[in-house]
Amino acid sequence: MKFHKLPIDGAYLIEAEVFKDERGSFYRQFCKKEFKEAGIDFEICQCNVSTNAKRGTIRGMHYQKEPYPEKKIVSVTKGRIFDVIVDLRKDSPTYLKWTGIELSEDKAEYIYIPPMVAHGFQVLEDDSTVFYQLGEYFKEDCYSGVRWNDKAFGIEWKDIKPVIINERDQNYKLFEP
């Protein structure tokens, strides 16, 4: 695995080593030892799958607050998304900054997201599936989010008209630093 630092402090784009032969391909998506060698302490507590029927769907921006902030590994097993993260850690050198990267089933790449960094994505192909590995258990009373189009962050989404955004994601309060 190759770990590439992203513009958000502590976040990484991870590139897996793919082995191909006449059967297809194989790669390791997670190895605790390799993550630890890269300085990432990650223990998988839960895995989630998000299916997304329509191109243009936006999910996010979600995070889990203290005392149970989530670390995440996000990958695409089918289709293609524009994955976005926003740093909400007041003590971070990248506080309120965002970055986005295209993830797809065609690339053996995925993102590690540190705690207190909001996550969301825009679906770029119909019938896209996103796989999450979480480093904390879901705690409903700590679940939160920020608005996907909040001017405090200035996220530049892909030039695709949003077709589905659920009511909760549309109605998060505007961010107040």
Secondary structure, 3 states (H helix, E strand, C coil): CEEEECCCCCCEEEECCCEEECCEEECCCCCHHHHHHCCCCCCCCEEEEEEECCCCCEEEEEEECCCCCCCEEEEEEECEEEEEEEECCCCCCCCCCEEEEEEECCCCEEEEECCCEEEEEEECCCCEEEEEEECCCCCHHHEEECCCCCCCCCCCCCCCCCCCCCHHHHCCCCCCC
